[in-house]
């Protein structure tokens, strides 16, 4: 009887360890640093960063346009007048300020 009890105990321990390892690896695959939930978070963050990149690129294009319009090669007098009056706080005699 002692002989049959030993293999049964060894078999039980083998399957218990195998089951515990399967549970651990399943948990790590879902919750771990490189698991499914982390992947979803990284993809969502990537989408947010793509939206921010598009916004920044639009801002850069606007600034490049304004810089070009105020450059020596191409001078937009209306933009220059607007920026000058904005910075200096000056008005023409025929303008009315509404606050």
Secondary structure, 3 states (H helix, E strand, C coil): CHHHHHHHHHHHHHHHHHHHHHHHHHHHHHHCCCCHHHHHHHHHHHHHHHHHHHHHHHHHHHHHHHHHHECCCCECHHHHHHHHHHHHCCCCCCCCCCC
